[in-house]
Amino acid sequence: MNKISRRTFLKRVALASVVSGTILALGNNNVEGAVGPKATVIDLTKCDGCIGEPIPKCVAACRIKNTSRFPHVKGDAPIPAYWPRTIYEDWTDKKHIIDRLTPFNWIYVASVKTDGQQLYIPRRCMHC
């Protein structure tokens, strides 16, 4: 059996994922309602973190799509403590934060420098 490098293996797995995803998408026009496991493949060589934009486009799109699913505090009611904890985290004044996962930000783009190359990695909450 031929030995293959880790990089070659990962490239083949990514290609197989794209091909199988394409076949599934062609066979089912209603992908959102599809039953079974789903996957997303992100080509990190193409993500530039939307440099020059006030907010990365994937972050903005996720916020627009999921705004109705974000938590809403009703009136002046206090946020209940999560048992057995007696403290709570109030994020209502921190909706503007886009550099980490929060109740109001379900994706952010991490910037990492490795081997002299700058990579931008979308980090998601995995709700979808």
N, C-alpha and C positions, 0 to 999 in steps of 0.2 A: 504494500500500500504506500502510495506517495505521501510524504509529509507535506502539509501546507502550513504556511505561516498564519499567525493569529489574524493579521490584517486581511489576508486573502479569505480566510474563513468568514470574517465579519462582512466583507464585501459581498460574498456569495449569499450569506443569510439576508443581508439588506436587499439584494437583488431579488431573491426568492420572495421576500415579503412584499416588495413592490409588485411583482408579477402576480402573486396570488391575490393581493388587494385589488389589482386592476381587473382580474378575472371575476372576482366577487362583485365588484362594482358594475361590471358590464352585465352580469347575470341578474342583478337585483337593482332596479332603478330607485328603489326606496331604501338606500343604505342606512338612513337614520333609524328605520324601523327593523333593521336586520337583527336576527337573533344569533347569539354566539359571540365568540371572542373577536375583538377588533384590535387593530394596531395602527400606530402612526410612525412613519419613518421620516426623520428630519435630516436633511443633508446639511451638516454643520459647515461645510465649505461654502454654502450659499447664503447662510444667515450672517448678516453684517450688523445685527443689533439695531438696525434702523438709525444709524448714526445721522445726526442732523435733524431727526424728528423729535418733537417734544415728548412723545411716548411711542414705544415700539408698536408697530401696526398689529401684531398678534395680541398684545396686551389690550389695545384699544378695541379690537374686534371682540375679544372675550368679554370685556366689560359691557359693551353694547348688547351682545347676545344674552348675557346672564344677569343684567341689572334687576330684572324682576325676581330673580332667585336669591339675591343678596339679602341678608338679615335686615329687618326694619324694626326699630325701637318704636313702640306705640306710646305716644304722649310722653309724659314725665315718669312713666313706670320704671322702677329700678330694674336693672338687669339681675336676674336671679343667680345666686351662687350655685355652682355645680357640685353637688354632694359627692364626696365628703369634703370637698374644698370649701372654704369660707370666703375665698377671694374670687374675683372675676376680672376678665379683661374687657375693657370698653374700647372698641375700635371706631366708634361713631365719629370722633374728631380726627381720625387718621385715614379717611377714605382716599386721600391724595397719594398715599404711599404706593409706589410701583416697583420698588426694588426688593421685594420679598413677598411670600405668600401671606395673605391676610384674609379675613372674612369678605373683604371687598375687592381683592385682587387675587385672581386664581391662576395667574401666569406671570412670570417675570423673566427677563433675559439676563442670565449671569454672564459676566465677562471673565475669561480665564486665559492666561498666557502660558503656553506650554511649548517646549522645544523651539522657542523664539517665534512662535506663531500665536496670534491673537484669535481666540475662539469665542463665539457668542452662543450660549447654550440656553434655549428656552426651557424653563423649569415650570412644570405644570402641577396643578393640584390633583390631577387624575380623576376628577369628578366625571369627565366625559369619557 
